[in-house]
């Protein structure tokens, strides 16, 4: 809703300036951001640019975790003798709601070396399969904490 209000302010600004160009609209859009920022305490949800920054942060955290885990898996593959000990382990989460839990499960699946096999009925435990149990378990715990924090910033109105 805030984005629509901001776009509306940009169009109204453009009509008041009697110049129908992108620069006029963009200056009105920036003015709308300022207006919404000043009025943010009267709005029911957090300022939408905060959510946008949180989404970008979540994306960057995921890309970093993806790169780190890809390097770890590549190390196992490049070795002349593959020495892995696959196994299943459990991760506990404090995320609430299906959106948060599903997002964490999907992001953990996309990182190489671990696959979410099952989520418990109460959405508090994940059962993962790791390619090399000691290191996969440790890296999954680290990834989980970073991803949980970023997911909470995106989904919650704190």
Secondary structure, 3 states (H helix, E strand, C coil): CHHHHHHHHHHHHHHHHCCCCHHHHHHHHHHHHHHHHHCHHHCCCCCHHHHHHHHHHHHHHHHHHHHHHHHHHHHHHHCCCCCCCCEEEEEECCCCCHHHHHHHHHHHHHCCCEEEEEECCCCCEEEEEECCHHHHHHHHHHHHHHHHHHHHHHHCCC
